[in-house]
Amino acid sequence: MSPLSLRDEEIQSLGEQGWFTRASFLGEAEARAIHAEAKARVEAGQLRPAGIRRGADHTLDRDTRGDFITWVKEEERGSAISRLREAYAALGEALSAEAYLGLGRFDLQLAWYPGEGARYARHFDAFPGQSNRRVTALYYLNPDWVPAHGGLLRIYPEGGPVDVEPTLDRLVVFLSERIEHEVLPAYGPRLALTAWFYGRNAG
């Protein structure tokens, strides 16, 4: 795993605004390889409708959340997606060392919006009263995205809402407990791989 460094402006934005974005994270060739593997999983029927809430309160509500998901297991090796996992591990180490966040393990999820206005209503990623997610990192896999496809990420930092285009190879990082966000209606297929980082002492 190669080390990864954060840019000064990224560290500053994360501390002051609670988020940052990097337009090119792994490069177009690697992003397209990851996209091909992610699309193959969708076409193989490996994803399931995503729910909202957890435990006994878990339910499906397509008006609130319209994506399909699958979890990417740590034991997967030798694929482009596994190389992204390694990059996420390096990102977690950089966030711990350079932004003093003290991160530990992370979960990795593939999410696909089929279009047709599928969205994810405004929410936080951290669940009160549990071993909370501390950082959310999104990696977008949409090589042919145009504005008509929609599916923008809208985040709500203190200065007011900001829309982020889900273009190929874009990385978005934000503090899970601080930044409320939503996925605006998607009218074209939309793919992303999301990592949620926990604190070092989380279960």
Secondary structure, DSSP 8 states (H G I E B T S, - for coil): -------HHHHHHHHHTSEEEES-SS-HHHHHHHHHHHHHHHHTT--EE--BS-GGG-B--TTTB--EEEE--TT--SSHHHHHHHHHHHHHHHHHHHS---EEEEEEEEEEE-STTEEEEEE-SS-TTSS-EEEEEEEE--TT--GGGB--EEEE-TT--EEE---TT-EEEEETTT-EEEEEEESS-EEEEEEEEEETT--
